[in-house]
Amino acid sequence: MEREPLRAELEAAGVRPTKSLGQNFLFDPNLARALVADARVRRGDRVLEVGPGCGFLTAPLAELGVELICVEIDPRLLAVTRRRLGDPPSVRFLLGDVLDGKRSLSAAVDEALWKEGDWHLVANLPYAISGPLVVLLATRANPPCSMTILVQGEVADRLCAVPGEKAWGAPTARIRLRYSARPGREVSADLFWPRPRVRSRVVRLERLPGQAGPKEVLARFDRLVEVLFQRRRKMLQAGLAAVLADRAAALRALERAGIDPTLRPEALAPEELLRLAQVLPSLGE
């Protein structure tokens, strides 16, 4: 394993993992190859990698022959990665933050991503951005057809949660309307530098077949989920009445959707929330 020589190279370049950037570098090439196998991508597939770190995952993806976009926020780290990989022709590097705040992608990434056709996310995601990034990609007009991601264990629990569990929340409901989720291998903290204090796990998300609904209904669904889960401990009749400023209208909508008004938002499956969104008036989306 090239852990120590690589650490020396990084330190010579003035690169130290930064907690604020969620940097925990994957240092195990065997695990990187296993992640690429988990992703089930093939030569010619289009792939986004966010936070390539030292290029341990980038290298087997490039060797496989995918069309790869890598987004890295740290210019010193990107320079090290490019020296190690030698700028393969199928790889495009973007320097900058993948996010513009927590509610939108950066303009450069948004422009670079494929507007039609299949593509995939394969990444060891920085802990600080994993949740918001997955939601933003899942709700794009042309979202990835799969996401194979190594994330903090707590994020994996949320992505794979079911209604009624404590980990079930607004981001989970929004993602799971559009994707199935399956937990994958747990990853030892010893395979990262620095060694994280939290557990890590691979999650595989696959886009569900068919369109969940018209664009305006999906926008209403996303807005409804956000506002209801801000009041997750309230019964639906009370939470929805506060949103609509009309208790009678809230009860009528719940009745039309066939939903028990005494339930709480966390008890509802995405399909039930979608039915409710379909019978509601505009929520300001």
Stockholm file with secondary structure:
# STOCKHOLM 1.0

chainA/1-285         MEREPLRAELEAAGVRPTKSLGQNFLFDPNLARALVADARVRRGDRVLEVGPGCGFLTAPLAELGVELICVEIDPRLLAVTRRRLGDPPSVRFLLGDVLDGKRSLSAAVDEALWKEGDWHLVANLPYAISGPLVVLLATRANPPCSMTILVQGEVADRLCAVPGEKAWGAPTARIRLRYSARPGREVSADLFWPRPRVRSRVVRLERLPGQAGPKEVLARFDRLVEVLFQRRRKMLQAGLAAVLADRAAALRALERAGIDPTLRPEALAPEELLRLAQVLPSLGE
#=GR chainA/1-285 SS CCHHHHHHHHHHTTCCCCGGGTCCEECCHHHHHHHHHHHTCCTTCEEEEECCTTSTTHHHHHHHTCEEEEEESCHHHHHHHHHHHTCCTTEEEEESCSBSTTSSBCHHHHHHSCSSSCCEEEEECCTTTHHHHHHHHHTSSSCCSEEEEEEEHHHHHHHTCCTTSTTCCHHHHHHHTTEEEEEEEEECGGGEESCCSSCEEEEEEEECSSCCSCHHHHHHHHHHHHHHHTTTTSCHHHHHHHHHTCHHHHHHHHHHHTCCTTSCGGGCCHHHHHHHHHHSCCCCC
#=GC SS_cons         CCHHHHHHHHHHTTCCCCGGGTCCEECCHHHHHHHHHHHTCCTTCEEEEECCTTSTTHHHHHHHTCEEEEEESCHHHHHHHHHHHTCCTTEEEEESCSBSTTSSBCHHHHHHSCSSSCCEEEEECCTTTHHHHHHHHHTSSSCCSEEEEEEEHHHHHHHTCCTTSTTCCHHHHHHHTTEEEEEEEEECGGGEESCCSSCEEEEEEEECSSCCSCHHHHHHHHHHHHHHHTTTTSCHHHHHHHHHTCHHHHHHHHHHHTCCTTSCGGGCCHHHHHHHHHHSCCCCC
//
